[in-house]
């Protein structure tokens, strides 16, 4: 699979080396974004994820629950910018039996270091590069709202001042 190297190259070249991605890399990331958006209405792929606290989640165990995924990484500026809004959503819906998971391709050490400076209310799943890449995530942050039957109700890619409202609207729809 060619995408892992592309993802890492884009992240490293742009954020660390200050180099712009090539037109081909931009095209591949744009195609991945389209593929992710087309996932709406489909069953979310099978997974088994273990949080930093050691709790394991499998999609078959979450039937009957609403699940929000927030794909992110520590040096993603939009991911950091949205943290107050995301944390507010978790607090607002904490009584509604919703699972909030935040997978990242980064290792636990890097995530722990990040968490000494920033608070993140989602349950964090570190070092799951295969899961991130397997779901074609190349744009960050990417949010999925999964309904009680395991289907993707909403996909929100990127961050804007409307992200939290889009997520709330989708959650409220599923809570009815």
C-alpha positions in Angstrom: 0.0 0.0 0.0 1.5 3.4 -1.0 -0.6 5.6 1.3 1.4 5.2 4.6 4.5 6.6 3.0 2.5 9.4 1.4 0.8 10.4 4.7 4.1 10.4 6.6 5.9 12.3 3.8 3.1 15.0 3.7 3.1 15.4 7.4 6.9 15.5 7.8 7.7 17.5 4.7 5.2 20.2 5.4 5.3 20.5 9.2 9.0 19.6 9.9 10.9 20.4 6.8 8.7 23.3 5.6 8.5 21.8 2.1 5.3 22.0 0.1 3.7 18.7 -1.0 3.9 17.9 -4.7 0.8 18.2 -6.9 0.6 14.4 -7.1 0.6 14.2 -3.3 -2.1 16.9 -3.1 -4.2 15.0 -5.6 -3.9 11.7 -3.6 -4.9 13.4 -0.4 -7.9 15.0 -2.2 -9.0 11.6 -3.6 -8.7 10.1 -0.1 -11.0 12.9 1.2 -13.6 12.1 -1.4 -13.4 8.4 -0.5 -14.0 9.1 3.1 -16.9 11.4 2.4 -18.5 8.6 0.3 -18.4 6.4 3.4 -21.5 8.2 4.8 -24.4 5.7 5.1 -22.1 2.7 5.1 -21.3 0.4 8.0 -18.2 1.6 9.8 -15.3 -0.9 9.3 -14.6 -3.5 12.0 -12.2 -2.4 14.7 -10.6 -3.4 18.0 -9.0 -0.4 19.7 -7.5 0.0 23.1 -7.4 3.4 24.8 -4.5 4.9 26.8 -6.3 3.8 29.9 -6.4 0.2 28.7 -10.1 -0.1 27.8 -10.8 -2.1 24.6 -13.6 -1.2 22.2 -14.8 -3.4 19.3 -17.5 -2.3 16.9 -19.7 -5.3 17.8 -19.6 -4.3 21.5 -20.8 -0.8 20.7 -24.1 -1.9 19.0 -26.8 0.3 20.5 -24.5 3.2 21.3 -23.6 6.3 19.4 -19.9 6.6 18.7 -17.9 9.7 17.7 -14.5 9.2 16.2 -12.0 12.1 16.0 -9.0 11.3 14.0 -6.2 13.7 14.9 -2.5 14.1 15.7 -0.5 16.3 18.1 1.1 18.7 15.7 -2.1 19.2 13.8 -3.0 22.9 14.4 -6.7 22.6 13.5 -6.9 19.5 15.8 -5.6 21.6 18.7 -7.8 24.6 17.8 -10.9 22.5 18.0 -10.1 21.0 21.4 -12.2 23.4 23.5 -15.3 22.7 21.2 -14.7 19.0 21.2 -14.3 18.9 25.0 -17.5 20.9 25.4 -19.4 18.3 23.2 -18.1 15.5 25.4 -19.3 17.3 28.6 -22.6 18.2 27.0 -23.4 14.6 26.1 -21.7 12.7 28.9 -25.1 11.5 30.3 -26.2 10.2 26.9 -24.1 7.0 26.7 -22.1 8.1 23.8 -18.6 6.8 23.2 -16.0 9.4 22.1 -12.8 7.9 20.6 -9.8 9.8 19.3 -7.5 7.5 17.3 -4.0 8.8 16.2 -1.1 7.3 14.3 1.3 8.8 16.9 2.9 6.7 19.6 1.8 6.8 23.3 4.9 8.7 24.4 4.2 11.6 22.0 0.5 11.7 23.0 1.3 11.6 26.7 3.7 14.5 26.2 0.9 16.4 24.4 -1.6 15.7 27.2 0.7 17.4 29.7 -0.1 20.7 27.9 -3.6 20.1 26.6 -6.8 18.5 27.9 -8.6 16.1 25.7 -11.9 14.6 26.9 -12.2 11.9 24.2 -10.8 8.4 25.0 -7.5 8.4 23.2 -6.2 5.5 21.1 -2.5 5.9 20.2 -0.2 4.2 17.8 -2.9 2.9 15.4 -1.4 3.9 12.1 -2.9 0.9 10.3 -6.4 1.8 11.6 -6.0 5.4 10.5 -4.6 4.5 7.1 -7.0 1.6 6.7 -9.9 4.1 7.0 -8.3 6.3 4.3 -7.8 9.2 6.7 -5.4 11.7 5.1 -7.0 14.9 6.3 -7.0 16.0 9.9 -9.1 16.3 11.9 -11.7 13.9 10.6 -14.8 13.1 12.5 -17.2 10.2 12.1 -20.6 10.0 13.9 -21.7 6.4 14.0 -25.3 5.5 14.7 -26.6 2.8 17.1 -26.4 0.1 14.4 -22.9 0.9 13.4 -23.6 3.0 10.3 -21.8 6.3 9.5 -24.4 9.1 10.0 -22.0 12.0 9.4 -18.5 12.7 8.2 -16.8 16.0 9.0 -13.4 16.6 7.5 -11.3 19.5 8.8 -12.0 22.1 11.3 -14.2 25.2 11.0 -16.2 27.3 13.5 -19.2 25.2 12.4 -17.6 21.8 13.2 -19.1 21.5 16.7 -22.5 22.6 15.4 -22.5 19.9 12.7 -21.5 17.2 15.2 -24.2 18.3 17.7 -26.8 18.4 15.0 -25.9 14.8 14.0 -25.8 13.6 17.6 -29.2 15.2 18.4 -30.7 13.5 15.3 -29.5 10.1 16.5 -30.7 10.8 20.1 -34.3 11.3 19.0 
